[in-house]
Amino acid sequence: MPDFNRYEKARIIGARALQVSYGAPVLVDTDQTEPILIAAEEYDANALPFTVRREQ
């Protein structure tokens, strides 16, 4: 996974937390119940299928 700046990381985790809160399947085994914590664990495990397009 490439290095994301803090704004990209916040956007990715926030978008994934919203998906999880609406019932999307969780991509890692976790004991967490809060969507934001689940999304953060998925981010740390490099399990998120997000890409970031940057203008050059």
N, C-alpha and C positions, 0 to 999 in steps of 0.2 A: 504494500500500500504506500502510495507517495506521501510525503509530508504535507499535511494540510495546515493552514494557519488557523488561528483560534476561531475566526468567524465561519470558516468552512466546516470546522469540526462541530461547532454549535448548530449550524444549519443541518448537517447530516444527522446528528443525534436527535435533534428536535423533530425532523421529518420522520425518522424511524420510530420515535416514541409515539407520534401521532398514529402511525400505521399500526403499531402494537396495541394501542388503546382502542382502535376500531376492530380488533380481532385478527390481525395478521399473525401468521404462525411465527413463533420465536425460533431463531436460528441457532441458538446455543442452549446447552443445559444450564439452568440457573435456578437458584432458590428465591430470587427476587420476585416481587409482585408489582412494583411500581414500573410503569412503562419507560420512564426516563432512565432508571437504573438498568433495566433490561437492555435498552438501546446502547447505553454506555458500555455494558459488558460485551455486546455484539461488536461494537466499534473496537474495543481493545483486543478482541479475538480475531479481528480482520475478517469478519463474517458478513459484512454488509455489501450488498451489490450496487452501491452508488458510485457514480463517476462525477468528477467535477471538471467542467469545461472552463478554461481560463482564456481570456482574450490576450493575444500577444501583441 
